[in-house]
Structure formats: C-alpha cells, structure tokens
Amino acid sequence: MKADKVYLVGFMGAGKTTVARALARRLDWKFEDIDDRIEQRERRDISTIFRQEGEPYFRGVERQELIALLADRGSVVATGGGTIVDAATRELMLRDGAVLWLDAPFATILDRVPVDGRRPLAADRIEMERLYNQRLMAYGHAHHRLDAGKSSVEELVDQIVEWLEA
C-alpha cells in the first residue's frame, strides 16, 4: 500500500462521498466525510453555515475538522469541493495521505447537482462554472487523477485499489 489514508478531492457532484464509502468498505477502513463532521459539530447544515457565517468561517471549521483527523490511519476521507483550494489545508492532506482527484466534466456535474438549496455554491450555474474552472488548478495538486465522469463507482474503487497497491 502506498498510503494508509486516502483523501478524495474534486468538485461537488464528482462522487467523493459515494466512492469514499465504497472504498472504505473494500479496504475495511474507516470512512469520514468532512461535511458531515462539520454539520454535526455546528448542529446545522452547510447551506445554513454559509448563509449565516460566510465561506471564510466555513473553511476555518473545515480545516479544524481535517486537523482532528490527522492522527487517524486506515481511513478514507471525503473532502468538500473546496477543501483543497486552501494552500495550508492542501499541504496537510498531501503530507498525511494519498490525495486522489475525482475529475468529472462540468456537464456531468450539472447533471448530478440539483439546484435545491442544499449546495450553496450551486445556485448560480454561471458562478458555479467559474468556480469549477478556478478550482481545477488546486485539484491538479493531487497525487493521482481519476476520470469520474465515465467510470462507475466500482470501477473507480478498483482503479484506486490498483493504484494504491502499485
């Protein structure tokens, strides 16, 4: 194994949580979802946190939750879509485990992400595309990129396990 911890990064709707859950089952590792941890800690959903406190506050809480997971080994962590954008948070992940980018084309993201208010950054599709393009460079820092646009969850898990064992 190349690593005893995996961080999945990528834009909203790329499949990070779904793939992380399946990968953790396959490896018999612990599954963690940063957004779930934030909602439990704050006792409110992500869209409420964004609306009431703003993105800088959210990113600070996000970094604290990631730091709380640093000692964990044998775990798969689904990050938020913007987690890797912050340079300090990105460096923590890159030093701590294997950072894998689930790269899905924007058209696929649009099909997967409803405009229902649950994802605050998805409400304005033009702004969402700008954000997607802006984040591509940050995602490119990952240790490995996977095409999450055409592959099934099972195929992605197989590819990740194969990469980890190479």
C-alpha positions in Angstrom: 0.0 0.0 0.0 1.3 3.5 -0.9 -0.7 5.1 1.9 -2.7 4.2 5.0 -5.1 7.1 4.4 -6.9 8.4 1.3 -8.4 11.8 0.7 -10.8 12.1 -2.2 -11.0 15.6 -3.7 -13.0 17.1 -6.6 -15.8 19.4 -7.4 -19.3 19.0 -5.9 -21.1 16.1 -7.6 -17.9 14.3 -8.6 -18.8 11.4 -6.3 -16.4 11.8 -3.4 -18.7 10.6 -0.7 -20.1 7.7 -2.6 -16.7 6.5 -3.8 -15.1 7.1 -0.4 -17.8 5.0 1.3 -17.3 2.1 -1.2 -13.5 2.3 -1.0 -13.6 2.2 2.8 -15.7 -0.9 2.7 -13.4 -2.6 0.2 -10.3 -1.8 2.2 -12.0 -2.4 5.5 -11.0 1.1 6.6 -12.9 3.8 8.4 -15.0 6.3 6.3 -15.1 10.0 7.2 -16.9 12.8 5.5 -15.7 16.3 6.3 -19.0 18.0 5.5 -20.9 15.5 7.8 -18.4 16.2 10.6 -18.9 20.0 10.1 -22.7 19.6 10.2 -22.5 17.5 13.4 -20.1 19.9 15.1 -22.1 23.0 14.1 -25.5 21.4 14.6 -26.7 23.0 11.3 -26.4 22.2 7.6 -23.7 23.5 5.3 -26.0 25.9 3.5 -27.0 27.5 6.8 -23.4 27.9 7.9 -22.6 29.6 4.5 -25.6 31.9 4.8 -25.1 32.8 8.5 -21.3 32.8 8.8 -19.9 33.0 5.3 -17.4 30.9 3.4 -14.2 32.0 5.4 -15.8 30.8 8.6 -16.8 27.5 7.0 -13.2 27.0 5.6 -11.8 27.5 9.1 -14.1 24.9 10.6 -13.3 22.6 7.7 -9.5 22.9 8.4 -10.1 22.2 12.1 -12.0 19.0 11.2 -9.3 17.9 8.9 -6.7 18.5 11.6 -8.8 16.4 14.0 -8.4 13.5 11.5 -4.7 13.7 11.0 -3.8 11.1 13.6 -6.3 8.6 12.1 -4.8 5.8 10.0 -6.6 3.3 7.8 -9.3 5.8 6.7 -10.9 7.2 3.6 -11.8 10.9 3.8 -14.4 12.5 1.5 -13.5 16.2 1.5 -15.6 19.2 0.5 -15.3 20.5 -3.0 -13.2 23.5 -1.9 -11.1 21.8 0.8 -8.0 21.5 -1.3 -8.2 25.1 -2.5 -6.7 26.5 0.7 -2.9 26.0 0.4 -2.3 25.2 4.1 -5.1 22.6 4.2 -3.9 21.2 0.9 -0.4 20.7 2.3 -1.8 19.0 5.4 -3.6 16.4 3.2 -0.7 15.9 0.8 1.7 15.1 3.6 -0.8 13.0 5.5 -2.1 10.5 2.9 -2.8 9.8 -0.7 -4.8 12.7 -2.3 -6.9 11.4 -5.2 -8.8 13.7 -7.6 -12.2 12.5 -8.9 -12.3 14.6 -12.0 -15.7 14.9 -13.6 -16.5 17.1 -16.6 -18.6 20.2 -15.8 -21.5 18.8 -17.9 -21.6 15.7 -15.7 -21.5 17.9 -12.6 -24.5 19.8 -13.9 -26.5 16.6 -14.4 -25.6 15.4 -10.9 -26.1 18.6 -8.8 -29.6 19.8 -8.4 -30.4 23.5 -7.7 -32.3 22.7 -4.5 -30.5 24.9 -1.9 -28.6 22.1 -0.3 -25.4 23.1 -2.0 -25.0 26.9 -1.6 -22.4 27.3 -4.3 -24.6 25.6 -6.9 -27.5 28.1 -7.0 -25.9 30.3 -9.7 -24.8 28.0 -12.6 -22.6 30.7 -14.2 -20.8 31.3 -10.9 -20.6 27.5 -10.4 -18.8 27.0 -13.7 -16.4 29.9 -12.9 -15.7 28.2 -9.5 -15.2 24.8 -11.2 -12.7 26.3 -13.6 -11.0 28.2 -10.8 -10.6 25.1 -8.7 -9.1 22.9 -11.4 -5.6 24.1 -10.7 -5.9 23.2 -7.0 -7.3 19.7 -7.8 -4.2 19.2 -10.0 -2.0 19.1 -6.9 -3.5 15.7 -6.1 -1.2 12.6 -6.1 -3.4 10.9 -8.7 -6.3 11.8 -11.0 -9.2 9.5 -11.9 -11.8 10.1 -14.6 -15.0 10.2 -12.5 -17.2 11.2 -15.5 -17.5 7.9 -17.2 -16.4 5.3 -14.6 -18.8 3.5 -12.3 -18.2 3.6 -8.5 -17.0 0.0 -8.6 -14.6 0.9 -11.5 -13.2 3.9 -9.6 -12.7 1.8 -6.4 -10.9 -0.9 -8.5 -8.7 1.8 -10.0 -7.9 3.3 -6.6 -7.0 0.0 -5.1 -4.8 -0.9 -8.1 -3.0 2.5 -7.8 -2.6 2.1 -4.0 -1.1 -1.4 -4.5 1.2 -0.5 -7.4 
